[in-house]
Structure formats: C-alpha cells, structure tokens
Amino acid sequence: MLSESKAMAAATKQRMSDVQEAEARIDKAREIFRDLSGKVAIYFLAIQSLGKINPMYQYSLESFINLFSAAITDSRLDSTAINQVEKEVNFNENGQEEESNRAEDSGSDLSIDEEERKSEMLANRISEIHIMFFKRLFLSITRSLFEEDKLIFGGLLVLKLAADRNEFGPEEELFLYKHEAKDPPEPLVAVAKPEGAPWLSENTWERVLTLSKLKKFRMLPKLFVQELPGWNRIYHSPYPHLERLPGTWGFELKPSDQLLVLSALRPDSLAGGFRSMVQKEFGNFLEESKL
C-alpha cells in the first residue's frame, strides 16, 4: 500500500511538473507574439472607429479573425521553416526535450550564434504574418469604403500606432483637430509676428503660438523668426507636405509632429500630409488601394 501511495505521489508530481512546463511554453509563445498582438488590436479599434464616420461601416470580430487566420496560412515562410521555428521555441511538447538532449550531448548551452539564428527566424516569421495580415486587412477594408473615407482610415491607423509608441497623445490630438492647446504651467515668452513677412497672416501666426504651448514646440516661434526664408519656402510650395522643415526640425520631429507643424502653417494641405504619413508608415504596397 505504501509503495502504491509513493508511486501515485510521484506520478502526480510528474504531472504537475508537466503542467508547469506546458504553462511556461505557452507564456513564452505569448510573449514572442505580444508586439504583433498589440498592433493587431490597434487595427481592430481603428476599424471600429469607422462606424462613427458612417453607420454603414460595420465590421465583425469574426471576419477580422478570419483575415488574421488566412494571413498566418499565406505568410511567405514555407512550412519547413515554420516547423523548425516552432520546435526551437518549444511550441510543441517534444521541443523542450529535444533542446535539453542537444544541450546535454554538447555539454554546454546553446551557442550565441544559434540563439541569434532562432531570434532572426522568429522575427522574420512575425514580420511575414504582420505584413500579410495588414495588406489583406487594409485592402479588404478600403474596398468597402467610400473614396473620400479611405484616407481617413489610413490616418486613423497611423495616429493610433503613433499613440501606441507614445508619439501622439491628447494634447497633439486637440491641436490637430481644433488648433487649441492647454496653457503650460509657466507663461510663455511673447514673440511678435516677424516683420517683412506679408505672407504670414495673423491667424497663421496665432496657430504657431498655440502650437508652442506643447512642450516639444516651445522654441518654435523664436526659431521660426530666425529661419523665416525656410518657412516662406514651405508656405508658398504647391506641395508643402513634401518639403523638409527648416533647421533641425526636419530631422528631430516624428512624422506625427511634422503633421502638427503643417496643420499650423498650411492646414489646407493636411490631406497630403496624412497621405505622406501613411506612405512612410506602411510602404508602397498601399498603392494597390488607390489611396
């Protein structure tokens, strides 16, 4: 009886150990795909926002999941590479045992080169799924939108991704949509509208001053006056969204921040600014949607 109890306890302990190992493998798999899942969630939220533009735009979670499943199936890596990746990151039950045996046979841990190779294969796999899914999703959604709403959808995606990277928040959103900004804790130094710039209207200068209430644009009015010829060039350009901002602004600002500057200086060119942002974020394949 005692021996049977010991055997049962050992078997129970082994099963508990197996369960813990399985949970660890599942957690590891989840972490690997966490970044991708975050982006996919952002896409779904952007799609749901389209219903506020037009009640006709309704998309179900089921169809969204079906698109994602199809993207996994159609992603470019062949099945051999996929299976190899799955083994090496312990997606299957035998993976961990195979890794342990190999480590024991060699008498040392996996080499750095092998770890880098596995990481690269995983990164490629995730990238392929992401690209395939986004292309399917974007083309599927834009085909169901009215022409004038396609660019809005692209802009929604770009701004939501920028918000996820902490590049675009409520302050930026307030200025972009309403040309308003909350007063900063400390009063700003008043900067007069530059003389010798008849092209610069009072309204435009007021928008520049309002934008300077955002922390990252505190020096904008002062530098605007110092770099007036460069701003003059952008203001009179037929394609201001394609012009590089004067001084270091063109290098230091994120695309979403450059959009705010464009909104202050040439709000009539915001459509072109959004189109450029979408192009930078998602690449040339979006030409298929005729955005």
Residue pairs with C-beta under 8 A, 6 or more apart in sequence:
21 96
22 93
25 90
25 91
25 95
25 96
28 89
28 90
29 89
29 91
32 89
32 122
32 126
33 126
35 126
36 126
36 129
36 130
38 164
39 130
39 161
39 164
40 68
40 133
42 157
42 160
42 161
42 164
43 134
43 137
43 157
44 61
44 64
45 160
46 153
46 156
46 157
46 160
47 59
47 64
47 137
47 141
48 59
49 156
50 57
50 59
50 141
50 145
50 149
50 153
50 156
51 57
51 58
53 149
53 152
54 146
54 149
57 144
57 145
57 149
59 141
64 137
67 133
67 136
67 137
67 140
68 133
70 136
71 129
71 132
71 133
71 136
72 129
72 132
72 133
74 132
74 136
75 125
75 128
75 129
75 131
75 132
76 128
76 132
77 85
77 124
77 125
77 128
81 121
81 125
82 125
84 121
85 91
85 118
85 121
85 122
85 125
86 92
86 95
87 94
87 95
87 98
88 95
88 99
88 118
88 121
89 95
89 118
89 122
90 96
90 99
99 110
102 110
103 109
103 110
134 282
135 285
138 154
138 157
138 282
138 286
138 289
139 288
139 289
141 153
142 150
142 153
142 289
142 291
143 289
145 153
150 289
150 290
150 291
151 271
151 274
151 275
151 278
151 291
154 274
154 275
154 278
154 282
154 286
154 291
155 274
155 277
155 278
157 278
157 281
157 282
158 255
158 256
158 274
158 277
158 278
158 281
158 282
159 168
159 173
159 256
161 281
162 168
162 254
162 255
162 256
163 169
167 254
167 256
167 257
168 256
171 181
171 182
171 214
172 214
172 256
172 257
172 260
174 180
174 181
174 182
175 181
175 210
175 211
175 214
175 260
175 263
175 264
176 259
176 260
176 263
179 207
179 210
179 263
179 264
179 267
180 210
181 210
181 211
181 213
181 214
182 213
183 213
184 213
184 215
184 218
188 209
188 212
188 213
188 218
189 222
191 209
191 221
191 222
191 225
193 200
193 202
193 205
194 200
194 224
194 225
194 228
196 228
197 228
197 232
199 232
199 235
199 236
200 235
204 235
204 264
204 265
207 263
207 264
207 265
207 267
208 220
208 221
208 224
208 264
208 265
209 221
210 264
211 217
211 220
211 260
211 261
211 264
212 218
212 219
212 220
212 221
214 260
216 253
216 257
217 257
217 260
217 261
220 261
223 246
223 247
223 249
224 231
227 246
227 247
229 246
230 245
230 246
230 247
231 246
231 265
233 243
233 246
234 240
234 243
234 245
234 246
234 265
234 266
235 265
235 266
237 243
239 269
239 272
240 262
240 265
240 266
240 269
240 272
241 262
241 266
241 269
241 272
241 273
241 275
241 276
242 272
242 276
244 250
245 253
245 258
245 261
249 258
249 261
250 258
253 261
255 276
255 277
255 280
255 281
256 277
258 273
259 270
259 273
259 274
259 277
262 269
262 270
262 273
263 270
263 273
275 291
278 286
278 291
279 286
